[in-house]
Amino acid sequence: MFGNIIKTALSFFPTLFIAAKEFLSSNQQLPVLEIFTFDEVIAWFKIKVNIKASDSDNIAFTLFSKSDNHNYYEIILGIFNKRTNQIIDSEKVLAKQIDEKLANAHQNNDLVLYE
């Protein structure tokens, strides 16, 4: 579960992208991690498995961005409901580095969906 990355364009994609970008731009004060990994993304989703499984319209996602001053990466991990167009749960992570597997997942897309 959560190991497969969905690469197809989906109808709810614009709504999810806008909602996640708004969350990403929030001014939360968070510590900056030295490194954040793909395995940590999957671990977060596994903790949230009950939320994802509670509704077949819930889908896991990550949104990736470089900070304005390019000193760190901003990553949002979340669960989005395709029917209600709402982010059900999310967390913002700041990291100086990301591992190769996470970088590859986001190589062509800021927003990645997982199943």
N, C-alpha and C positions, 0 to 999 in steps of 0.2 A: 504494500500500500504506500502511496506517495512517491514511489520511485520513478514512475513514468511521467515525463514532462509532455504536456499537451502543446503541440506546435500549431494547431489550426486556428484560424480566426473564428471567433464565436460571436453570436449576436449581442451578448451582454458585455463584450469586451470594452466598448467605449465608456459605458457607465462605470464599470469596475475601475478602469484606468483613471477616470476623473476622480472618483471617490478616494482611491488610494493616493493619488497625487496630492489631494487636499490634506490627507492625513500626513503625508511625507513633509509637507511644507509647514506643519505645525511647529511651534517653537518650544517643544519639550526639551528640557535639559537632561541629557543622558550621558552616561560615561562612554568613552570611546574605547572599544575593545582593540587589542592588538591584531587579532585575526578572527574572522568568522568563516565557518566552513559549511559546505553542502550538508554534511552529516548533522550539523547543529540545526539546520533548516528542517531536515527530516525528523529529527528528535522533537522539535517544537510541534510539528504536525502530528506526530504520534501522541503527544500529550493531549492534543486537541481532537483526537479521533472521535470522541463521543459527540462533539459539536458537529463535526463534519458528517458523521453517520446519522445524526438526528433528522436530517432532511436531504432527500436525494438531489435537491437543487443547490446544496452547499458545495462549494469548490474551493480548494486550497490554492493560494497564490503567493508569489513574492514579487515585489516591485523594487527595482534597483536604481540607484541614482548616485552620482558623484556630488559631494558637497560643493557649495558655491566657491569656496576657497580651495577645493580639490585636495584637502588634507585627509579626507576620510570618505568612506562609502556610507550611504544611507540605504538600509534595506528594510522593507516592510514585509512581515510575514502575516498572512491573514487567511480568514475564511470568509468567503463572499457568497451570498445567496442570490442566485440567478433570477428567481421569481420576484423577490421583493426589492432587488437592486440595492441591498444593504450589506455593508461589511459587518459580519456577525461578531468577529473577534479579530484582534490584530495586535501586533507588537512592532515597535520601531527599534532597530539596532543600528548602531554606529560602529564602524570598524576601520582601522588603518589599512588592513589588508583583507583580501578574501582568497580562499583557496582556488585552485585551478578548476575543480569540478563546478563550483558555483559560478566562476567567471565564464566557463563554457556554456552553462545553462542560460546565462544572460548575454551571451556574445552578440546575438542579433536582435534581442528584445529586452526592453526595460521591464516588461511585465511577463512573468512566466506562470503558467497554470500547471497544477499537479493533480494526478489521480491516483 
